[in-house]
Each structure stands twice: as structure tokens, then as C-alpha cells.
Amino acid sequence: MTTTTTTLDTLDDAARSLLFTEARTANTFSDIPVSDDELRGIWDLARWSPSLANSQPLRVLFVRTQEGRERLVTHMSEGNQAKTLTAPAVAVLAYDAEFHEHFPTVFPERGQMYRDNFAGMPAEALEGLAKYSAAIQTGVFLLAVRAHGLAAGPMGGFDGPAIDAEFFPGTTWRTHLVVNIGHPGVDPWFDRLPRIAADDAVSWA
């Protein structure tokens, strides 16, 4: 038997800074446009994220037009409306509540079995699994935004069912996060807040 090992590349300090240590949530955005190619590139990276049994429940609506932003902000909390109106692009991140229907495509070897097994679950349990994997994918989506030299402004203040009715009627997509995307504007950052110390967050066994 031949045993092989693989050594993975590592990110250099500049890449780690861009994605992690110096990355910030932006609260204002410049008027520099974000192109459709950049948004496609963000998705082309984010879609490689891990998910339960490769189920890939994350769905994305890119809001690009002024008309689209005006429709969206009526369902955003007051504190999130102005920055959403001025962001060059906005991503509405959703999960597909019936993600299991796609198992024959995303997991061909066991697709029908997985689809049947998951279809037999209570709807609440199935939705919980969709939310969990979509949350994992969302973290990778934010890193993909940063990898394109753009800032992300994730927001949780919105009326999800209202956004679903506005943009996803007749579908099984359910909104779970709204993310402004663009280049940082004037005074885009709040002061850097502390992080939990490693001794309080990490244990060893």
C-alpha cells in the first residue's frame, strides 16, 4: 500500500490581514461601483464552503438597482436603512427550506436516499438544518467579499417574512441575513472592540 500526504499552502501575512486581523464591518460606503463580475466572483468563492452532506442551502439575491434598494429598505430597521440605500450592492442571504430536493444534484451517489430521508423529517427540524448549514456558508461568503478587496456590512435588523414576500414569493427561500457590499466610505469603522481572550475561549484535551 502506498501512503501519500498532502501539504497545503498557507496564507501570507497580507492575506491574513485582509481576511481576518484588519477586516472590519463597514457602516458607510463610497460611491465606487461594485461590478457584476465582482459579485459573481464572490459567489464563485463562497459556493465552495462546507455544508451538511454538501447540501448547500445558501441562496443569494444581489440587489443592484436603486429601485431594488428602495423595495428592500422598507423592510429594514430604521438604523440600517440609510447605509443600505447608499451601498453599491446589497446581498440578501437566504436559505432554501427545501434544500433536500437538490440532493440528487449535489450528492449524486446518495442523492435519492438523502432526499427521501430528509423529506421524512419534521419541517421544523429540516429548517433548522438549513439554517445551520447556511450560517456556515455565510461566514465563507463574508470572507469571499473581503477576498475581493471589498468591505461587508452584515445586518440583522429586518423583517424576514416581509422580505420573503417582497422578493421570494412562491419559493422556499427564507431570508436570514442582509449584507451591504462596497468600498469603505467616510468614517466607515467604529472603534475596534476587544476580543475574548484565548484563555477564556479555548480549552485543550
C-alpha positions in Angstrom: 0.0 0.0 0.0 1.3 3.4 -0.9 0.6 6.2 1.5 0.7 9.8 0.3 0.5 13.0 2.2 -0.6 16.5 1.1 0.9 19.7 2.4 -1.4 22.7 2.0 -0.3 26.2 1.2 -0.7 28.9 3.8 -1.9 32.5 3.5 0.8 35.1 3.8 0.5 37.9 6.4 -1.1 40.3 3.9 -3.8 37.8 3.1 -4.5 37.0 6.7 -4.7 40.8 7.4 -7.2 41.3 4.6 -9.4 38.4 5.6 -9.1 38.4 9.4 -7.0 40.7 11.6 -7.6 44.0 9.9 -11.0 43.3 8.4 -13.9 45.4 9.7 -17.6 45.7 9.3 -18.3 48.8 7.2 -21.0 51.2 8.1 -20.6 53.7 5.3 -19.7 53.1 1.7 -18.1 55.2 -1.1 -19.8 55.7 -4.5 -17.2 53.5 -6.2 -19.3 50.9 -8.0 -19.2 47.2 -7.4 -19.4 45.3 -10.7 -21.5 42.3 -11.6 -18.2 40.4 -12.3 -17.1 41.1 -8.7 -20.4 39.8 -7.3 -20.2 36.7 -9.5 -16.6 36.3 -8.2 -17.8 36.5 -4.6 -20.3 33.7 -5.2 -17.7 31.6 -7.1 -15.6 31.6 -4.0 -18.4 31.3 -1.4 -20.0 28.3 -3.1 -17.1 26.1 -2.1 -17.9 26.4 1.6 -18.7 23.3 3.6 -22.2 22.3 4.4 -24.1 19.3 5.7 -23.7 16.4 3.3 -22.8 19.1 0.6 -26.4 20.3 0.8 -25.6 23.9 0.0 -28.8 25.6 1.3 -27.4 29.1 1.0 -29.1 31.3 -1.7 -28.2 34.9 -2.6 -30.2 37.8 -4.0 -27.9 40.6 -5.2 -29.8 43.9 -5.1 -28.1 46.2 -7.6 -30.7 48.9 -8.6 -32.0 51.9 -6.8 -35.5 50.6 -7.2 -34.4 47.3 -5.7 -32.8 49.0 -2.7 -35.9 51.1 -2.1 -38.1 48.0 -2.1 -35.6 46.4 0.4 -35.2 49.3 2.9 -38.9 49.4 3.6 -38.4 46.1 5.4 -35.1 47.1 7.2 -34.9 48.6 10.7 -34.5 52.3 10.8 -30.9 52.2 11.8 -30.0 50.1 8.7 -31.9 52.0 6.1 -29.5 54.8 5.1 -26.5 52.6 4.7 -28.5 50.1 2.7 -29.7 52.9 0.3 -26.1 54.1 -0.3 -24.3 50.8 -0.5 -23.2 50.0 -4.1 -24.6 46.4 -3.8 -26.6 44.6 -1.2 -26.8 40.8 -0.8 -29.9 39.2 0.7 -28.7 35.9 2.1 -31.4 33.2 2.4 -31.6 29.5 2.9 -33.7 27.1 0.9 -36.1 25.5 3.3 -36.4 22.5 0.9 -32.7 22.1 0.2 -33.0 18.4 0.4 -34.7 18.3 -3.0 -31.3 19.1 -4.6 -29.5 16.1 -3.1 -29.6 14.2 -6.4 -27.6 17.0 -7.9 -25.2 17.9 -5.1 -24.6 14.3 -3.8 -25.2 12.0 -6.8 -24.1 8.8 -5.2 -26.6 9.0 -2.4 -29.0 11.7 -3.7 -32.3 9.8 -3.8 -31.7 8.2 -0.4 -30.8 11.5 1.2 -33.7 13.3 -0.4 -36.1 10.7 0.9 -34.6 10.6 4.4 -34.6 14.3 4.8 -38.1 14.6 3.4 -39.4 12.4 6.2 -38.2 14.9 8.9 -40.5 17.4 10.6 -40.4 20.7 8.8 -39.0 22.5 11.9 -36.1 20.1 12.1 -35.4 20.4 8.4 -35.5 24.2 8.5 -33.0 24.1 11.5 -30.6 22.1 9.4 -31.0 24.5 6.5 -30.3 27.5 8.8 -27.2 25.8 10.3 -25.5 25.0 7.1 -26.5 28.4 5.6 -24.8 30.0 8.6 -21.6 28.2 7.9 -21.8 29.2 4.2 -22.5 32.8 5.2 -19.2 33.0 7.1 -17.4 31.9 4.0 -19.4 34.4 1.9 -18.2 37.3 4.1 -14.6 36.1 3.6 -15.2 36.0 -0.1 -16.3 39.6 -0.1 -13.1 40.6 1.7 -11.0 38.5 -0.7 -12.3 40.8 -3.5 -10.9 43.9 -1.7 -14.4 44.9 -0.6 -16.0 45.6 2.7 -19.0 43.8 4.1 -21.7 45.2 6.3 -23.8 42.3 7.6 -27.1 43.3 9.3 -29.7 41.5 11.3 -32.3 44.3 11.7 -35.0 43.4 9.1 -38.4 41.8 8.7 -37.5 38.5 7.2 -41.0 37.3 6.2 -41.7 40.7 4.6 -38.5 40.5 2.5 -39.5 36.9 1.5 -42.9 38.1 0.4 -41.3 41.0 -1.5 -38.6 39.2 -3.3 -39.1 35.4 -3.0 -42.9 34.9 -3.3 -43.9 31.3 -4.3 -40.4 30.0 -3.4 -38.9 28.1 -0.5 -36.2 30.7 0.1 -36.2 32.3 3.6 -34.1 35.4 4.4 -31.6 35.1 7.2 -29.1 38.0 6.7 -28.6 41.2 4.7 -25.1 42.3 3.8 -24.1 45.6 2.3 -21.1 45.4 0.0 -18.8 48.0 -1.3 -15.6 50.1 -0.7 -15.5 51.8 2.6 -16.8 55.4 2.7 -16.3 58.3 5.1 -15.6 57.2 8.7 -16.7 53.6 7.9 -15.5 51.9 11.1 -16.5 52.0 14.7 -13.6 51.8 17.2 -12.2 48.3 17.3 -13.8 46.4 20.1 -12.0 43.9 22.3 -11.9 40.2 21.5 -12.4 37.3 24.0 -9.0 36.2 25.4 -7.8 32.9 24.2 -7.6 31.6 27.8 -11.4 32.2 28.1 -12.4 30.8 24.7 -10.1 27.9 24.1 -9.6 24.7 26.0 -7.4 21.6 25.3 -7.9 17.9 25.8 
